[in-house]
Amino acid sequence: MRLSEIVEKLGLKVVHFAGDCEITGGYVGDLLSIVMRSAKQGNIWMTVQSHVNIVAVATLTGVKAIVLCEGLDYPDDTIEKAKEEGINLFVSPETSYKVAGRLYELGLKD
């Protein structure tokens, strides 16, 4: 499923759009070491972590987009790092659980 389609259907707030791409699955997690172990290339990642290290984890794992859930805000240094690394950043007012459920309903089941 294309990232642009996900953004539209979930009504995600765009913080930084680095480019459209194919999203092959999703991952929910807040502990960075577990995300590094378990997220897969092409995933969209739902989290409540917003610090700059999430961009490094996304880059390392091949995650294409991060959704910061529960209406939280990214600090400026995270946004700047995402621009440098080409990582898409979005915000949702919903919990990670609800965002993941909506992705599952859209057919993103990996």
ABEGO torsion letter per residue (X at the ends): XBAAAAAAAAGBBBABBAEBBBBABBBBBABAAAAAAABBBGBBBBBABABAAAAAAAAAAGBABBBBBGGBBBBAAAAAAAAAAGBBBBBBABBAAAAAAAAAAAGBAX
